[in-house]
């Protein structure tokens, strides 16, 4: 090619680029509407539409003005979804309800239009604390897993998972987690109170995950992912098993990872850690600094049960993991408010804890967010060790009615409006009394969630590219602002 041909090609490229740029017209926010949906303490219906805003030109805000700045041109992680755990407890309570109440629950959680649009589910491998009894899927000392059978789950859990999937439109990202291997595989010969997996059973336990996934998929429930171990640093009075970071690393790289790959399950999302934010960086760095372990790990899971001090949790630790390992996913795998008390069903602090966590988790790089039990009874159970907790929805099995805590609505302010495939964008309040996060959906709509957990009424303006829309954040409220 001579130099004249190169000049012609370059000119053609410049013209084509100019034409493409010309087609990408700048967004005119003055022509867009902002629909506001709010949940306010002691006022109105939850998640009701409270306003429609319009933009006005505002090139330079003043320091005396309260603003929430968003920038759709700066994008971050891709949103995967929000959901909750379908445990034995949730499924057993569900089975006790009248058919009409069952349908109400399914619609409330999983219907994309009438409900809050859950797209994620988690369930337990073997029993957990939120089971009525202790169980596994094999006979004692069956190292070859010849007796493996999921008959236990066919009574309650599997029917509920299938109905939830159908209500969600036929697809839900279901992932699975063990709380403990069978007692005979462990150093303490018990599923309870910690203990470790015996080295002689590493391969058998890795095979156990594969068998569980195979049996669930045969029963018509595709498995999207799995976690290695629920809370591997906790010695609980319920089902638990302890792994140091090095033990989890070696189990993944020498047994679980290769076993999944050998059984054509390399595409399953393998999530490590699955415990609190406090130790997350140490665990993530130990696992992911080893290339042979890291190649099998899709994400790092975390819970919120570290020391709780009201407005402060270890959110910065998530950012450190995201900064150090940007190619791995951050997944919130479990959280609930503990120590159930029926007289706290209407406590506004329940939802505010969810809102605080979700906004900060997403702003720290989280892609997937999973609540704990989707449903519990009027006692915060059933739970075979008396570890009763709150859920977003409780069923009063004496009356057959559902009781919605405000945490259901706080979660809904995210899950109903942010769609899978959305990209997080910049959201930056000018006052610390407001916290917010924002996403751009695949259809181009922008979703901004703003939370106010103070006693003050806070007027503010939503600002984007020299345009601002005025609104007010009420005391103890959460609002979702949708720009279309």
Helices and strands as residue ranges (DSSP letters): H 3-23, G 29-31, E 33-40, E 43-54, E 56-57, E 67-78, E 81-85, H 88-95, H 99-110, E 120-125, H 151-155, H 157-167, E 173-178, G 183-185, G 199-201, H 202-218, E 225-227, H 245-251, I 252-256, H 257-262, E 269-276, H 280-288, H 291-294, E 299-303, H 315-324, E 329-334, G 342-344, H 349-363, E 366-373, E 376-377, E 393-396, E 401-404, H 406-415, E 423-429, E 434-440, E 446-452, E 458-464, E 467-473, E 477-483
